[in-house]
């Protein structure tokens, strides 16, 4: 095994046999950390996004936080109900993309797929940026390194995912369940302190006044804007429906149970922490403010004490799950890419299953895109979240609309289609609200990105359709008769050349040895050596007054093509292979240059005849 192969095995593990694929599938308790970490982690920042709006309405508006959280939980269960149906209707996976494609049409399937792919990139970027913010809350001196921390986290999570689904589930289980437990303790502590009459003073300096005194429709729009800001709490809900095939059998049943468990935990945590934030008067800080802390860090400090063990445990668990929430993107982006690539809308390399039974090209693509976005937005969650929820809610809308179409196609009477219909109307309304309400914050960028994705998908599909048409064997097609001319490159005579001569003669009788000379002495030496060997292959010596080894060969190949337009020209390049890899740096391989230069010429084949140096 090569050194590179050994390093690969250390980092990513040894290859897994295809017959062991079922062992890599996930049970409910391991699937929850893999697929639900994004949704559960939104508890850490969704309340803050709502408070950023509510604080502009003065102290009286802060009491709306808990009612808005309850309304968002009701919307969550509507979406969950629809995806529960999708899982059972499409147990082969594909989620919103598959249900939209088959019931609404290919264009709407591409719309859902594009929205989700964008959403997964943003999932990774938002999650690790929020995780970096949680670390900075504990160690403020690290604030200048936010992008570096976030990017390193992406690289680490990508590496873990490249090791396989089962290993990633085991790695992510402890942080995810620790986060859930600590937030339950946090909420319980808040309830106990509230019952004893304890509260925190309100910091009026962080309140705004832009929305004070609003009445009627203006006040309603203010509430809607806060509701829309909190819709990030629902992101990640679709992940389980997209990855049904990652579950142990029975796949649909286990995926559905995981979905319901995720929704129940998210409902409890989100409403509980929102109530605590409201009761204890926790308000957001500006990201650039010295000593910056997210609202969840402020709440933990207020309830557990600023430097208590539970404060640091909560922050560590929050940082970990926010980092690991990116795993939802890594779990689903490659699978969704595979479905779309299989349909011809993305490069076929994304359908390749790697050594560890994961779609490694999709994982690497997601990592690169996420790091680029983090660098662009300086790892600031407030700059990323406005772009975040629009694509996800668009996919919610198309998925639920697709399920309405599925029920209509099945011609079965069921009240369930009306729930999906109502859910589609609500999520469509929220999508428009997100787009309009956050237009000035950059929500329009998501639309532009989606349009670019759609154009990209259609262009790739057009290419593959054209390629299939060109390569398709028709009845009139016959195997053509062909002749080949062999040009054997001879830099000097050595043992490797002797094997190349034997190979060239086996191919065809029309063989020519070609030597490029830079001076007359080398030409005479190669002529004498060639006569001594006694081969019947004629030797052609090409002069190179400009000292190029490649140009004379190119010109001679073109001449051979012109003389015999219907023949194939095979250029044989002998190559000595050294015993150690580093010794290859001491040798030149002209075949690489020739392949690039002759790539546009028809009927030209470049081949290496290797001679191994023992």
Order of alpha helices (4+ residues) and beta strands (2+ residues): alpha-alpha-alpha-alpha-alpha-alpha-alpha-alpha-alpha-alpha-alpha-alpha-alpha-alpha-alpha-alpha-alpha-beta-alpha-beta-alpha-beta-alpha-beta-alpha-beta
